[in-house]
Amino acid sequence: MVAALLGFTVITIDVTAVNIALPAIRHSLGGGMAGTQWVVDAYTLMFAALMLSAGALSDRAGARRAYAWGVALFTLASLACGLAPGIGALVAARVAQGGAAAVVMPASLSLVRQAFDDARARAQAIALWTVGGSVAMAAGPVLGGLLTDSVGWRAVFLINLPVGAVILALLARVPRSPRRPAALDLGGQLSAVLALAGLAFTVIEGGRLGWTSAPVLAAAALTVAGGCAFRVVEARHRQPMVPLNMLTDRRVSVPLVVGFAVNAAFYGGIFLLGLYYQQLRGMSGLEAGLMFIPVSAVVTVTNLFSPRLAARIGRRPVIVAGQLVFTGAMLALLPLAAHTPLWLVVVLLLPLSTGGAVLVPALTALLIDAVPAERAGTASGLLNSLRQTGGALAVALFGGLLASPDGGFSLSGMRVGLLAVAVLLLVTAALSRLFLPRG
């Protein structure tokens, strides 16, 4: 249990801690706004793409072995990040980190299930595993700011080394996991990676190179080709990693779209605020990280409260209300300026932390109930993949909008991004109200 929880915690912390270190990374290695976007999205996109088949890999290799491979690769990639001599090397190492994290996440949950035979004990352990992820996400900005200010941005990555060593030592005492036959859809996996990589390049580099430049047009073509290839491969594969007929069920397709929108709002907001605090308000990394403590506390408490609320009033009302609250949070941030009182900034952030935290547990439960038991892992992996993709594309969108001609922070660009995400959330809230069952 400790080994599984540590691994899930460290890959979750890495998402939010790095956001606070971005200004320091940019100052040290250069790369401009596009470089900082790639530092975030290289990790998130590989995490999202490989999540689709990581569960099958864990079943084929056995949870303990897959987990050990994933942790070892993540630790080595963290070392490469910490020693990166330039922005290109850092981005490449982040790609490896994201791929390793995709293996660690499902394998860690499989280890938890393996450790507890009793259903009640297993449910409590999974709940602890889930809360551990919420706490890790909450602690990420504070830890990232503390390490960046006291030691340097490289420590944000190097701290993963002792944690990885502890996990591997604990795994030596964990019984071997059984192997199960599971088909690997390599064609679908490759086409998904190509499509997401092309999409990220198009969005991130379009503003810098020009939307009609040859590299951007080539990346857009790769996105379309990869998406079409994915559709063809999945339709023909005997055991596709994404059964296309599953997506025709509104109880599946609507939650996937909502998950994409919610993560776009949340991770886009975290990325935006980390830069707002440091670039526009001149805060240190630690000060910026401390500003996220109220948000993190509300997320953790609301996650625990959400299942009871859904049981009382129904999942659909919770999902719709959560998106509307999130929309209000995006609109509430529009007046932010360089001299907005900090107490008011904290108050405006509370809806942001409440909206997603209250709806995600209900959304996940509704999705899992909508599919047969043997496809629960596939549905969960697909939801996580779409959520990570939403976060990655939001970072790409906000990064392009935030960069002002003089290299500073563009308030007008921030407001355009917030409005775009608010509109997306309103659309998905309407879809949820129209097509999701109430119960």
C-alpha positions, -999 to +999 in steps of 0.1 A: +000+000+000+028+024+009+047+016-023+015+022-044+006+054-026+041+068-029+043+062-067+008+077-073+017+107-051+050+115-069+036+114-104+007+137-093+030+162-075+051+164-107+022+179-126+016+209-103+050+214-088+066+221-121+041+248-129+056+270-101+091+263-113+084+274-149+096+311-146+129+298-130+133+272-157+127+298-184+152+322-168+178+294-166+174+276-199+156+301-221+131+288-246+105+316-241+069+309-234+067+281-260+096+263-241+077+265-208+046+252-225+065+222-238+079+215-204+044+210-191+028+194-222+055+170-230+048+152-197+010+156-199+005+145-235+026+113-231+008+106-199-025+110-218-016+090-249+000+060-232-028+058-205-049+042-232-029+010-233-010+011-199-036-010-182-032-038-207+006-036-202+001-039-165-021-070-169+003-087-193+035-080-173+019-083-138+012-052-117+044-055-096+067-058-125+050-031-146+050-008-115+087-014-109+095-007-146+075+025-145+090+037-113+126+029-124+120+048-157+104+077-140+133+080-115+159+079-143+139+105-164+137+127-133+175+125-130+177+135-167+154+165-160+174+176-131+207+175-151+192+189-184+217+213-200+191+230-222+154+233-228+154+206-256+170+181-233+145+189-205+115+185-228+129+151-240+133+139-205+098+151-197+084+129-225+101+099-208+087+110-175+051+112-189+054+077-205+066+062-172+038+079-152+012+064-176+025+029-166+028+038-129-008+050-124-029+019-134-003-005-119-003+013-086-041+009-083-037-028-093-013-033-065-038-018-040-065-042-052-040-071-050-030-063-014-066-065+001-088-095-004-116-082+019-140-060-001-145-035+027-107-031+034-101-028-004-127+000-007-110+019+022-076+014+006-088+027-028-104+057-010-070+064+007-053+060-027-077+086-042-072+110-013-035+106-016-037+119-052-057+149-041-033+158-013-004+154-037-020+178-062-026+202-033+010+199-020+026+203-055+026+241-058+039+246-023+066+220-026+076+233-061+079+269-047+098+259-016+123+238-036+127+264-064+134+292-039+156+273-015+176+250-037+167+257-074+143+244-100+164+213-106+155+201-071+118+198-082+129+168-103+159+155-082+137+150-052+120+121-071+153+101-069+152+091-032+114+085-034+119+062-064+146+043-044+123+038-015+095+025-037+118+000-054+131-012-020+095-017-008+086-036-040+113-062-032+090-074-004+058-074-024+046-108-037+046-113-075+015-102-093-003-127-116-001-121-153-033-119-173-038-121-211-045-087-225-042-076-261-019-047-270-032-024-297+001-010-310-014+005-341-040+024-322-015+035-296+010+048-322-017+067-341-030+083-309+005+095-299+010+110-334-023+127-334-018+143-299+018+153-307+007+170-339-021+188-322+001+200-294+027+213-318+000+231-339-014+249-309+019+257-291+040+267-321+012+283-342+013+316-325+052+317-326+059+304-361+027+316-377-005+295-384+003+292-421+040+283-416+051+249-431+059+232-398+026+242-383+006+231-414+026+198-414+017+192-377-020+200-384-019+174-412-003+149-389-031+155-364-057+147-390-039+117-404-032+103-369-069+108-359-081+091-391-056+062-387-068+057-351-104+055-363-095+029-389-073+008-366-098+007-338-126-003-361-106-033-375-088-045-344-102-076-327-096-062-292-092-024-297-080-004-267-109+020-274-140+001-285-158+026-308-192+012-301-187+021-264-185+058-275-220+057-290-235+056-255-242+091-242-235+080-207-199+074-219-193+101-245-208+130-225-187+123-194-156+121-216-163+155-230-170+169-196-138+155-182-118+171-210-135+205-203-130+203-165-093+196-167-089+222-193-103+247-169-085+235-138-050+229-152-052+259-175-061+280-144-032+266-124-008+273-152-022+308-156-021+317-119+014+304-114+026+329-140+003+356-129+017+355-093+053+355-104+055+374-136+028+401-130+029+404-092+066+397-087+061+369-061+087+344-053+081+307-061+074+299-025+049+328-021+031+317-053+029+281-041+015+292-007-013+311-026-026+277-037-031+263-002-067+275+002-075+260-032-059+227-024-077+224+010-111+230-006-104+205-033-095+178-008-125+184+015-149+187-015-137+154-030-147+136+002-181+153+004-191+148-032-202+112-031-227+119-003-241+149-022-245+128-054-262+101-034-287+126-020-296+147-050-284+126-080-253+126-101-266+147-130-275+177-108-240+175-091-222+173-125-242+202-140-239+224-109-202+217-107-197+229-143-217+260-137-197+269-106-165+263-126-179+286-153-185+313-127-149+308-115-135+315-149-157+346-153-148+358-117-111+358-126-116+382-156-111+414-134-077+402-121-050+429-125-015+436-111-029+453-080-059+432-072-059+427-034-045+392-026-074+384-002-098+390-031-078+368-054-080+340-029-118+345-026-122+344-064-103+311-066-127+293-042-152+285-070-124+272-091-114+247-065-150+237-057-165+231-092-142+204-104-138+187-070-175+182-065-183+169-100-153+146-109-162+117-084-198+117-096-187+119-132-163+089-128-189+068-110-215+075-137-191+065-164-180+033-147-217+023-141-225+028-178-201+001-191-198-036-185-175-047-156-149-060-180-146-026-197-144-005-165-106-003-168-109+008-204-134+035-196-114+048-167-082+049-188-101+068-216-115+093-191-081+099-176-066+103-210-091+128-222-087+147-189-050+149-193-054+160-229-077+188-219-052+201-194-024+199-220-043+218-246-054+244-221-017+250-212-010+254-249-039+278-254-031+299-224+006+300-231+001+314-265-023+340-253-003+351-222+029+360-241+030+397-248+053+412-275+078+424-249+080+390-233+058+400-203+024+388-191-006+398-213-037+405-192-059+408-224-047+374-235-055+359-201-090+372-204-095+358-238-084+323-226-107+325-195-137+334-217-129+305-241-128+280-213-160+295-197-179+290-230-166+254-233-179+247-198-213+262-205-216+239-236-207+208-217-230+217-188-258+219-214-249+185-228-249+171-193-283+185-186-298+172-218-282+137-222-271+124-188-295+103-166-305+119-133-299+088-111 
